[in-house]
Amino acid sequence: MSVPPIVALEIGTSKVRAIVGEAREDGTLMITAIGECPSRGVRKGEIADFDNALACVRAALQLADENGKVVINLVHLLLSGGHIKSLVNRGSLPILDHGGEITPEDIEHVMETARAVNIPGDRDVLHTICQHFYVDDQDGVSNPLGMEGSKLAMDMLILHGVRSRLRNMVKVVRTAGVDVQDVAFGGLCAALGVLTPEDKESGVVVIDLGGGTTDYVVYAHNAIADAGAFAVGGDHVTNDIAYGLRIPTAEAERLKESSGSALVDLAARAQRIPVMPAGAGASEKTVKLSDLNTIIHLRVEEVLNLVKAQLVRNNYLRSLRGGIVLTGGGAQLRQVDALAERIFGLPCRIGRPTGVSGITAVTNSPEYAATVGLVRYAFKSAMKEAEKQTFGGWFKG
């Protein structure tokens, strides 16, 4: 079943990027084009300056259009931001007909009931994700179809965000002359981009370390157990370096990338590294490598502890045999996986896109995990929709 090329668009705090992907016959993805530019007008994953963000979106789409030799009229949009939260809602209904046997209609009905949750009026639902069924309070039921019981219940994970902030993201894209077919949460897409079925079954946490946000998704008890975002990321590390060492932001970013580490090497505490002069006539300056890495360590430790606190609060740590997977631009920081292992007391690895070929810069980097995952999400959605239409046409005939 043929599905046309998919364009995934990420309007990030650090970069705006669009990638074009095609599905191959063996089920893998082929990334055929990319367009990206430094981001302006976006702060903490949200639109802060509409015109600047619009210019960046247009530039990224034009580059992807030219590099892929395609005409981009439709995109799938990645969303993040500290305002995105999740909750679990349980829906239930009595089984009165069919001698107590659970039918597809009963399952559909209980899913609708679980989705019917009250959230504040200024928020919109992004995703509803089925977790577990219960038959007469028997938990851990993955498929109740055909079972007998007097009551059917299910837990539904619901992700929601502030309506105005979500709509501003969509409005920027549409103002650029491109329609938005669907939107998806960046944390879920990062997980789709890097995890295997075995990872999900064993229990794992994906932490996407972005420029302005940190997204997380928890797989536990054979389901997506929790998801959310914090409005802190790599840009905060850069700002801390600039403030602490009294250097320009651009130089702070360069030092973070070239010499930074999430752990402090005490053996190198006396080592000094040069700093580019701030302007014409400025004197040369050096800073201690240990000072740079202490600043980085403290901020990254704070970010990871925010996620750990969420896991402890919901008692998930014991269910994570697969450990921690780090993605996003922040996952490229030296020793960040070692720091995560210390904090969580679990094995940690850097997550790179799986089942993907094409542009090496995309397929080998954790920075592109969420955008690649969005391409995979879009293809899965397109295939499901095509199957529905095909089956519906056959059934009517």
N, C-alpha and C positions, 0 to 999 in steps of 0.2 A: 504494500500500500504506500504510494508515493506522497511525501509531505514536502512542500516547498521549503527553501532555505528560511531559517529563523534568524532574526536579529535581536540580540539581547543588549539592552542599554542600561548602564549603571551611571548614575549621577552622584559621584562620590565626593567626599570632602577634599581629597587630594587630587583625584583625576576623574574626568568624564571619559567613559570608554564605551564603544559599541563593537561587538564582535558578531560575525556572520558564521553560522554553523549549518552543516548539512548532515542528515542521517545516512549512514551506510547500510548495506544489506546485512552485514554481520551484527548490527545493533550498536556499533560504535558511532562516535561523532567525528566529523571532519571540520575543523575550524579553517575557514577559507579566507577570512579577511578580518582586519582589526583597524579601528580608528580611535585614537585617544588624544587628549590634550590636558594640560594642567587645569585643575578646577578653580574657578572663581565664582563667587556668589553663593557658595554652599558652605554651611557651617553645621557641624555635628549631624551630618546626613540630611539636613533640611535646607530649603531655599531661604537665603538671607538677602540676596540681591537678584531680582528676577531677570533683569536685562543681562547682567554678566553671566548668569547661569544659562540663559538662552543662547548667548553667543558661543559658549563652550559646547553645548549640545549640538548646535548647528555644525561647529567645526569637527566634532567627533563623528557625526553622521556622514558628513561630506567625505572625510577621509576613508571611512569604512565603505562608503558607496564607490569611491574611486578605486580603492585597493581590491575590492571584491567584484568590481565591474557589474554591480547590481543597482537597481533603483529601489531605494528604501522608502516604502510608504507606510510600513507597519512594524512596530517593535513590541517586545515584551520588556517591561520596566522593573528593575530591581529597586526595592524600597528598604530603608532602614531608618534609624532614629531612636533616641532614648524614650520617645513616647509610645513605642510599640510594646505592648504587654500581652500576657497570656493568662488564661484561667481555664479551669476544668469544670465543665457542667455535666451533671448526670440527668439523663432523661429516662423515664420508665413508663410502662403501660401494662395493663392486664391482658392476658391471653384468654380470650373468651370463646373463640370459635375453633373449629377443626380438631376438637377433642384435646385441646391444649398443645397441639403441634405448632411450632413456630414457622411461619411462612415468610416469603420475601416481602410481602406487604407489611408484615409486622416489623421486620427489620427496617424497612424504609420509614415507617411511622415513628419508631423509637429514635431513629437518627434525626428526623425532623423535630421531634420533641427536645432532643439534646441540643440542637442548634438554636432553639428558641430561648436565648438568654438575654437578660436585661443588662445592657451596658449604658454608660452615660450618653446622652443625646448628641454630644459633640464628637462621638467616636464612630468609626466604621469597622466592620469585621473584615479582616484580610483573608484568613484561612480558618476552616473548620476541619479538624483532623480526628478521625475515629481512633480511640484507644482500645478499650476492652468492653466486652459484653458481660452481663450477669444474668443468669437464669435462676430464678428463685433464690437470689442472693449467693449463688455459686459464682465465685470470681474466676478470672483467668480464662474465660471462654472466648476463643478467637473467632469461631463461626457457629452461631446458634441455630442455623437453618436445619430444620428437621427434628430438632430436640423438642422435648415436651416439658411444659412448665406452666405455672399460673401467672408468672410475671417476668417480663423481659426489661432489662435496663442496660444502658451503655454510658460510658464516659466519653465526652467530646472535648478535645483541646481546642480552644478558640483564641486566635490571635487577633488583636484589634489595635487600631491607632487613631490619633487625632485626625478627624475628617479634613480640616482645612490644610494640614500639613501634607497629607496624602494627595489631596486634590491639587495643591500648588505644584507638586512634582509632575503630575499628569498634565497640568496646564502648560508648563514649560515645554514639554514635548510636543503637545498639540499646536502650540504657538509656533514651533519650529516647522510646522507643516507636515507632521507625521502623526499617525493615529496610534493609540495604545491599545493593543489587543487584550493584554492581561497584565497583572502586576503580581509580584511575589516577594516575600520577605527574604532578605539577604542571607540570614542565618540558615534557613531551610535550604536555600540554593547552594550554599557552601557545602552543606552535608551531602546533598545530591551530587555535587561535583567530585567528592573525594572518597566517600564511604563505599565499602563493599557490603553485600548482604550479611557476611560473617561479622563485620564490624557492628552492624545494627543489632544482630542477634545477641552478641556478647555484651552489649551495653557500652556506650561511648558518649563523650561530650565533644562536640565540635565548637571551637572558639574562633570566630573570625575577627582578627585584629585589624580593623580598618583605620583610616586616617582620623575620622571624627567620632566613630562609634565602635563598640565591641558587641557583636552579636553572638549568641550562644544557642545551641540546640542540644537537648539531652535525649538520648535513646536509652531506655531502661524498661525491663520487663516486656521486651518484644514490641515496644510501641514508642512513639515520640511522646516523651513524658512531660517535657517542659521546653520553653523557648522564650527568648526575649532579647533586649538590647540595653546597653548602657551608653550614655552620651559622653564617652571618653575614649580616646584612641591615640594613634601615633602622633597627631598634631600636638596633643598635650605634652607628650614627651619632648618634642622639638621646642615648644614654648618654654618648658622648664629649663632646658639646656640654655636657651638664649637668655633667659632671666638670670639663671644661676651663674653662668660664666660671663655674662654681660657682653654678648656678641650678637650680631645680626641674625635674624631668623633663618635666612638662607644659609648662612655659615653653620648654624646649629644643625640644620637638616643634613648638610654635607658631612659634618663630623659624626653625626649619628650613623649615617650609612657607611662611612669609610672606616671608622675606628670604634664605633659604639658596641657595647655588649650589655646583656641583661644581668651578667654577673661581674663582680669586681675581682680582678686578679691582683691579689695582695703582693705577689712577687714583682709586679710592674708598677707599684704605687708611686715610685719616684720618676717614672717615665713621663716626659712632656711631649706634647704634639703641637705643631705649628697651627696658627689660626690665620686665615687670610686677612690682610688689612681691610678695615671697614671702608676706606675711601682713599682718594688721592692724598698723599702726604701723611697718612696714618702710619704710625710705627708698627713694626712687626711684634707679634705677641704669641706666647705659648701658654698652654693650659695643661694641668695634670690630667693624664689619662684616667687616673683613679677618680678624679672629681667628675669627669664626664660620665663614667660608667656608674658611679654612685647615684647621680641624678637619674639616669636611665633606669637603674635597678629599682629605685624607690617608686617611680611612677608605674612601671610595668607590674611590679609586685602588687601595688594597689589595685590595678585593673583586674589581675587574675584573682585576687582575693574577693573582689565583688562577685565573680562567678562562683567561687568556692562557697561563699556565704549562702548563695542561692541553693547550691547542691546540699549543703548541710541542713538548711532550713527544711528541705523536702526529703531528707534522708535518702539521697540517691548515691552517695559515694560508694556504698557497699555493692551496688548493682553494676558497677562500671568495670567489668573485666577487660574491656578493650581500651581503657584508659582515656587519654586526652589527645585530641587531634587539633593542631593549630593551623589556621589558614589566614589569608589576607596579607597585606603588605607588611604588617608588623611581625608576621611569622618568619620574615627574612632576617630579623635582628639576630646577631650572634648570641648563642647560649640561651635563647628564650625558651627552648624546649627543656633544657636542664633546670632552669628556674621553675618552670611549670611542674616538673617532676617533684621538686622540693616542696612546693606549695601544696599540691594535691596528694602527694604520696602515691602517685599512680604513674605507670609508664606513659610517656608522651612522645609523639612524633609530629613531623611537619607534613601536612596534607597537601598533596599535589593532585591535579585532575587525573581521573582514571578513565579508561575506555575512550580516550580522545587522541586524535592524530591531527596533523596539519602544522600550523605555525608553532615552532618550537618554543618561542618566548611565552606562548600561552599555555601550552601543554605541560611545561616543566616547572611552572612557577605557582606557589601557593597564593600569590597575589590575584590570580585569575580564577580561583576556585569558585567563587560565588557567581561570576558572570558565566562561566562554563556550565555550572549547575543550573542556571536559569535557562540556557539553551536546552539542556536535557529535560527540564521541567516543561518547557514549551512543547517539545516533541512528544512527550508522554501525553500531555493534554490534547494535542492535535490528533494523536493516534486514537485516543479514547473517543474523541468526538467523531472521528471518521468511522470507527467501528459502530457507534450508536446509529449513525445515519445509514450505514450499510445494512445493519440488522433491521432497522426500522423499515427500510424500503423493501427488504426481502419479506418481512413479516406481513406487511400490508399486501404485498403481491400474492 
